[in-house]
């Protein structure tokens, strides 16, 4: 994806604003996922054929993570270290999701599709955030 395409997606040509928007979008999507897992762990567990307690634990983690990413996004200039941590956690989440699907989870078809979808989404956030960080650093240098 080119810098122009990223800027169009973020609706700005300023890497600083792009980075903050990608972090904020990540926080909103992650927070919504967290709320769903926390509030609907039973029904979602049955739909996805995943243990409801696992969804509760993941929901708690995601809520805390979303709050942290949201805090980072709210800063005028998110620190490079913090952004790198978010990128690395997102990549780790994506990889562990796929490993879990292949090694120990046996979800329904809907659950398997959901796991792959959310893994790709989270990896996409990591790529967008890393690209925006690199664009910001290039301008600063």
HELIX and SHEET records of a PDB file:
HELIX    1   1 UNK A    3  UNK A   10  1                                   8    
HELIX    2   2 UNK A   15  UNK A   39  1                                  25    
HELIX    3   3 UNK A   41  UNK A   48  1                                   8    
HELIX    4   4 UNK A   52  UNK A   74  1                                  23    
HELIX    5   5 UNK A   80  UNK A  103  1                                  24    
HELIX    6   6 UNK A  109  UNK A  140  1                                  32    
END                                                                             
